[in-house]
Amino acid sequence: MSPSSDSAPESERTHYSYAHYANRDVAEGFDALRFSGPIGQHLLREQQRLLIEALSPLAGRHVVDVGTGTGRAAIGLALEGARVTGLDASVEMLDVARRRASDAGAAVVFGVADAHRLPLPDRSADAAVCLRVLMHAIDWPMCVGELCRVARWRVVVDFPALGSGAAIESTVRRTRKWLGRRVEAYRVISEHDVRAVFARHGFRIVTVRRQFVMPIAIHKVVNRPGVTLKLERVLARLGLLRLLGSPVSMVAER
């Protein structure tokens, strides 16, 4: 069965988290923007490694990838043997995801759905994955609640951390968006708040991983992972990763 969902209300569709990605040019250029170059590939490898560690053994597990975008996480999980459903509000992003899955030989069921209102029964999946979505969502606690509702076992999310260097970039982007610029804006989120929402839905945190001290944008500008990742290791030894690391990846278990 192909999942489906009623379209979001018109008042929501104008929010950038819908409007920005309901654009064919944005969808076609998304992977090149996010995962190109050595830093982009490093991000992709780390994402895949985290998901495999969090959800293994994957063979036969039903995993829902909410906000699948161009299907990067969904395809990787499917190639590891999971039964994957990839959901996104953007038809344009899903068109790219279906093409990428076909090219990779990955069996993923894709469907249109809103992360705030998932068209799935309670505990109908073993696990739910939601990457690079909470930072854009209109009501991120509502999205986490939906992930918890449909997941029988585990939920994996990530978000840029409040108090990290990402907060500066977030402020700049949101200001540019307010001024009418076309930009992928986002918010930063308190780890304490995310923990509290999971606890409210009966989930406990089993893994927390912080990726960088410096904003990802700086790593991409320098574009020399041997240099910036070495500096990141120094900053981690100084204890700054634990205090300022972002994005935060969090695995929660029922």
C-alpha positions as semicolon CSV with decimal commas, in nm:
position;residue;x (nm);y (nm);z (nm)
1;M;0,000;0,000;0,000
2;S;0,129;0,347;-0,087
3;P;0,087;0,585;0,209
4;S;-0,096;0,907;0,146
5;S;-0,202;1,211;0,346
6;D;-0,437;1,501;0,311
7;S;-0,254;1,814;0,205
8;A;-0,160;2,053;0,482
9;P;-0,396;2,347;0,531
10;E;-0,330;2,643;0,303
11;S;-0,215;2,847;0,603
12;E;0,062;2,594;0,657
13;R;0,154;2,540;0,291
14;T;0,286;2,896;0,278
15;H;0,537;2,818;0,554
16;Y;0,887;2,785;0,411
17;S;0,918;2,425;0,532
18;Y;0,658;2,337;0,267
19;A;0,705;2,609;0,007
20;H;1,084;2,589;-0,020
21;Y;1,086;2,217;-0,099
22;A;0,780;2,223;-0,328
23;N;1,013;2,337;-0,602
24;R;1,158;2,113;-0,870
25;D;1,488;2,304;-0,893
26;V;1,539;2,280;-0,517
27;A;1,463;1,907;-0,524
28;E;1,695;1,837;-0,817
29;G;1,979;2,033;-0,657
30;F;1,929;1,914;-0,300
31;D;2,181;1,628;-0,295
32;A;2,452;1,837;-0,458
33;L;2,397;2,113;-0,203
34;R;2,386;1,887;0,103
35;F;2,615;1,594;0,022
36;S;2,861;1,709;-0,242
37;G;3,233;1,736;-0,177
38;P;3,437;1,558;0,089
39;I;3,250;1,712;0,383
40;G;2,914;1,621;0,234
41;Q;3,027;1,264;0,181
42;H;3,159;1,252;0,538
43;L;2,816;1,364;0,664
44;L;2,647;1,095;0,459
45;R;2,877;0,819;0,587
46;E;2,829;0,929;0,948
47;Q;2,453;0,940;0,904
48;Q;2,446;0,588;0,762
49;R;2,674;0,456;1,036
50;L;2,454;0,604;1,308
51;L;2,137;0,453;1,160
52;I;2,291;0,108;1,122
53;E;2,419;0,113;1,481
54;A;2,087;0,241;1,617
55;L;1,857;0,002;1,429
56;S;2,058;-0,318;1,378
57;P;1,984;-0,588;1,295
58;L;1,805;-0,423;1,002
59;A;1,705;-0,730;0,802
60;G;1,326;-0,745;0,796
61;R;1,267;-0,446;1,021
62;H;0,999;-0,201;0,911
63;V;1,144;0,150;0,927
64;V;0,956;0,469;0,845
65;D;1,174;0,755;0,721
66;V;0,975;1,073;0,787
67;G;1,081;1,373;0,583
68;T;1,274;1,140;0,355
69;G;1,354;1,415;0,105
70;T;1,553;1,265;-0,179
71;G;1,560;0,930;0,001
72;R;1,923;0,914;0,113
73;A;1,854;0,754;0,453
74;A;1,568;0,540;0,321
75;I;1,776;0,395;0,039
76;G;2,068;0,319;0,269
77;L;1,842;0,139;0,515
78;A;1,672;-0,060;0,237
79;L;2,007;-0,173;0,100
80;E;2,086;-0,306;0,449
81;G;1,774;-0,524;0,437
82;A;1,511;-0,310;0,610
83;R;1,154;-0,273;0,481
84;V;1,141;0,103;0,438
85;T;0,856;0,348;0,395
86;G;0,974;0,695;0,295
87;L;0,732;0,984;0,360
88;D;0,761;1,348;0,262
89;A;0,530;1,645;0,210
90;S;0,708;1,744;-0,113
91;V;0,601;1,564;-0,431
92;E;0,904;1,714;-0,603
93;M;1,149;1,567;-0,352
94;L;0,976;1,230;-0,373
95;D;1,015;1,227;-0,752
96;V;1,391;1,250;-0,702
97;A;1,381;0,988;-0,425
98;R;1,197;0,737;-0,644
99;R;1,445;0,786;-0,924
100;R;1,743;0,746;-0,690
101;A;1,595;0,434;-0,532
102;S;1,536;0,279;-0,873
103;D;1,893;0,356;-0,980
104;A;2,027;0,202;-0,657
105;G;1,807;-0,108;-0,680
106;A;1,652;-0,027;-0,341
107;A;1,294;-0,136;-0,268
108;V;1,143;0,164;-0,084
109;V;0,772;0,250;-0,065
110;F;0,742;0,627;-0,098
111;G;0,435;0,835;-0,022
112;V;0,318;1,190;0,040
113;A;0,260;1,268;0,407
114;D;0,291;1,550;0,659
115;A;0,523;1,486;0,955
116;H;0,263;1,648;1,184
117;R;-0,008;1,399;1,078
118;L;0,134;1,062;0,976
119;P;-0,114;0,836;0,792
120;L;-0,002;0,525;0,982
121;P;-0,157;0,322;1,266
122;D;-0,013;0,325;1,617
123;R;0,303;0,114;1,654
124;S;0,278;0,002;1,291
125;A;0,656;0,028;1,232
126;D;0,950;-0,109;1,425
127;A;1,129;0,223;1,410
128;A;1,089;0,580;1,283
129;V;1,370;0,797;1,151
130;C;1,344;1,173;1,109
131;L;1,659;1,356;0,997
132;R;1,699;1,728;0,921
133;V;1,324;1,780;0,973
134;L;1,259;1,905;1,329
135;M;1,473;2,211;1,256
136;H;1,223;2,315;0,986
137;A;0,889;2,186;1,117
138;I;0,613;2,427;1,220
139;D;0,551;2,230;1,543
140;W;0,847;2,000;1,613
141;P;0,705;1,853;1,941
142;M;0,397;1,745;1,747
143;C;0,621;1,573;1,492
144;V;0,811;1,390;1,767
145;G;0,480;1,278;1,913
146;E;0,380;1,131;1,577
147;L;0,712;0,948;1,546
148;C;0,660;0,799;1,893
149;R;0,303;0,702;1,809
150;V;0,392;0,499;1,498
151;A;0,716;0,341;1,631
152;R;0,696;0,018;1,826
153;W;1,062;0,020;1,933
154;R;1,294;0,308;1,848
155;V;1,296;0,663;1,710
156;V;1,601;0,841;1,564
157;V;1,604;1,220;1,523
158;D;1,859;1,495;1,482
159;F;1,855;1,870;1,531
160;P;2,092;2,170;1,552
161;A;2,158;2,243;1,916
162;L;2,065;2,554;2,108
163;G;2,387;2,706;2,240
164;S;2,599;2,575;1,954
165;G;2,763;2,767;1,670
166;A;2,465;2,669;1,458
167;A;2,258;2,921;1,654
168;I;2,448;3,205;1,486
169;E;2,391;3,067;1,138
170;S;2,026;3,000;1,223
171;T;1,975;3,363;1,327
172;V;2,138;3,489;1,008
173;R;1,929;3,263;0,786
174;R;1,601;3,340;0,959
175;T;1,677;3,713;0,932
176;R;1,746;3,678;0,560
177;K;1,422;3,483;0,523
178;W;1,232;3,761;0,705
179;L;1,386;4,011;0,460
180;G;1,241;3,813;0,171
181;R;1,550;3,626;0,060
182;R;1,518;3,272;-0,076
183;V;1,704;3,070;0,185
184;E;1,672;2,739;0,371
185;A;1,605;2,878;0,717
186;Y;1,600;2,666;1,033
187;R;1,571;2,680;1,410
188;V;1,796;2,549;1,687
189;I;1,642;2,329;1,956
190;S;1,720;2,262;2,322
191;E;1,832;1,906;2,393
192;H;1,651;1,929;2,727
193;D;1,325;2,008;2,546
194;V;1,364;1,714;2,307
195;R;1,430;1,479;2,597
196;A;1,120;1,608;2,775
197;V;0,897;1,546;2,471
198;F;1,026;1,190;2,432
199;A;0,970;1,123;2,802
200;R;0,615;1,253;2,775
201;H;0,548;0,987;2,510
202;G;0,703;0,703;2,710
203;F;1,046;0,691;2,543
204;R;1,389;0,698;2,707
205;I;1,706;0,826;2,541
206;V;1,961;0,553;2,475
207;T;2,213;0,734;2,253
208;V;2,317;1,097;2,209
209;R;2,582;1,191;1,955
210;R;2,710;1,540;1,878
211;Q;2,889;1,583;1,549
212;F;3,081;1,910;1,518
213;V;3,188;2,205;1,731
214;M;3,225;2,432;1,430
215;P;2,917;2,490;1,210
216;I;2,894;2,259;0,909
217;A;2,898;2,568;0,685
218;I;3,255;2,644;0,799
219;H;3,369;2,289;0,722
220;K;3,223;2,321;0,373
221;V;3,384;2,659;0,309
222;V;3,727;2,531;0,412
223;N;3,655;2,206;0,222
224;R;3,963;2,032;0,363
225;P;3,834;1,758;0,592
226;G;4,184;1,653;0,692
227;V;4,230;1,999;0,844
228;T;3,887;2,071;0,991
229;L;3,825;1,721;1,129
230;K;4,166;1,727;1,299
231;L;4,070;2,059;1,457
232;E;3,738;1,906;1,564
233;R;3,926;1,628;1,745
234;V;4,130;1,888;1,933
235;L;3,815;2,076;2,031
236;A;3,655;1,751;2,145
237;R;3,952;1,672;2,369
238;L;3,905;2,016;2,525
239;G;3,547;1,919;2,613
240;L;3,385;2,159;2,368
241;L;3,206;1,891;2,166
242;R;3,007;1,784;2,471
243;L;2,912;2,146;2,544
244;L;2,870;2,296;2,196
245;G;2,844;2,003;1,954
246;S;2,585;2,014;1,677
247;P;2,390;1,867;1,512
248;V;2,272;1,638;1,792
249;S;2,161;1,287;1,690
250;M;1,935;1,119;1,942
251;V;1,808;0,762;1,963
252;A;1,504;0,701;2,183
253;E;1,353;0,368;2,284
254;R;1,010;0,272;2,411
